[in-house]
Amino acid sequence: MRWLEGEEVAPDERQVDHIVDMRYHRQGFEIPIDVAREDLERLDIAGLAERFGAAHRLLYGFELDGGAELVNLRVVARGRLPAPEMIPHELGDADPRAAQRDTQEVWSRGRAETVPVYERAELRAGMRIPGYAIVEQYDATTVVLPGHVATVDAWLNLIIRPQGEGAP
């Protein structure tokens, strides 16, 4: 709860769940058993085994005698925060040359071709990148194929469409 408070989650938007993952001896799949906070101090192994047996019976239609194992004890803390306000960027110049950082030789359609390489972080709302092009960022590379155009929208998403199909 202190962690959620530190994250500025309102008290009525906090939820903490206590979960015990259990299985029968030598099984490879655990069944999560929810345990209410008020039950934590008084619940013993026999009580957990009984809850596990009931959950197993509900899922599989039978229960085995003894042998239930406790695999994990988990506490899951969640907090609901208000959705961030998304402020659109003003659409600017369509010319992407300010974001071009290089060219790259590629093999395409049976021949070598030089294509522009754009820096994703430098793209601005309204820019249009006709294919063939490469857009690079720290965690991904996007290829804009010939006959397609990539448009940077007001939220800086890269929208790729075939040329002439609703591309702004």
N, C-alpha and C positions, 0 to 999 in steps of 0.2 A: 504494500500500500504506500510505503514511503517512496518507492521508486515511481509509482504512478503519480503521486503528489508532486514529486520533483519534475515530472514531465508535464505538469499543469493540466492533468486530466481531472475534470470535475468529479466530485464524489459520486454523483448519481450515474456517471458514465464509466465507472470502474467495475471490473469483474475479475474475480480470482477463482480458479477451478483447481481442485485437488483430484488427481487421477492416479490410480494404481493399475499398472499393466500386469496382467496375470495370464498364466497358461498352465496346462497340464504338463507334467514331467515329460520332457523330450519332444514337446510340440514346438513347432517353429513359428507359430502365430500367437500373438498376445491379444487378449481382449481387454480394452480399457474399462475400468470400473470407476465411476464417479463417486467421490466421497465428499459429503457436505462438511464444511469446516467444523461445525459443531460436533460431528461424529469422529473427528480425527483423534481426539484424546481417549475416547472410550472404545474405539474399534480395535479388536484384537485379530490375530491371524485366523482363528476359527470363524469370526464374523466376516472377514474378507473372503475366506474360502466359500462360505455359504453364498455370499453375493456373486462370487465368480461362478459357482455352480448354477445359480439361477440365470445368470447372463448366458452361460454356455447352453443351457437347456432352451432358452428363448431363441438363440441363434441356430442351434443344431438339432434340437429335439431330444437331446439326451444329456445325462450328467454322469460322470465317472466318480467312483469313490476315491477320496484322498488324492494326494500327489499334486495338488495345485501349487504352483510356484509364483512367487512375487518377483517380477522382473525389473520394474521401474516404479519409482515414486516420483510423480511430476507435479509441479505447481505451474499453472499457466495463468499469467496476469495479462489482462487486456484492458485497453482504454480506448474509448471512442472519442476522437477529436473532430472538431468541425472541419468540413471540407475546405481545403485552401481556396482562396479566391484566385481564379485564373484570369489574369489581365491580358487581353490580346495585345500583340504588338501591332503597331501601325504598319500597313503594307507600304513598302518602299519600292525602290528601283528594281526592275526585273533582271538587270544585268548582273550575272554572278561573278564577273571577272575579279572583283575585289576579294573573293574567297578562293580563287584558284591559286594553288601553291606550286603546281608542278604539272608535268605531262608524264605519261607512262606508255611504253610500247606494249601492246597486247597482240596476241594471235587470235584473229577472229575471221570467220568466213574464208578460211584458207589463205590468209595473208596477214602481214604485220600491219598494225594500225597504231597511230599515236593518238591517245585520248587525254583530255584534261583531267586533272586530279584536283578535287576541291576539299578544303578543310571544313568539316561539318560545323565546328564551333564558330566559324566565320560567316556562315550563311545567315542571311537576314530575311525577315518576312517579306514576301513578294518576289523573291528571286526565283528565276526559272532556269533549270539546267536541262538542255536538250541532250538526249543520248547520242552518241556513246559517251559516257562520262563515268568517273569513279568519285565517290564521296567517302572520305576516310574520317574516322573518329577513333578515340582511344579504345573502344570496345567493339567496333564493328566496321565493316567495309560494305558500302552499298554500290551496286553497279546499276547504272541507268542504261538500259539497252537501246540500241538504235530503234528509232520509230516511237520512242517514249519520251516523256518530259517529266522532270521532277520539279514540283512547285513547293516552295516553303510557305506554309500557311501562317495565319496570325498567331498561332501558338507554337511556332517553330517546328511543326511536324513536317516531314518530308513526304509529300504525296506524289506517287509515281503513277502515271496513267499513259495509255497509248496516246500519241499525239492526235489531236482532233476529237478526243472523247471527253468532253467537258472540262478540259484543262483550261484554267483561267488564263 
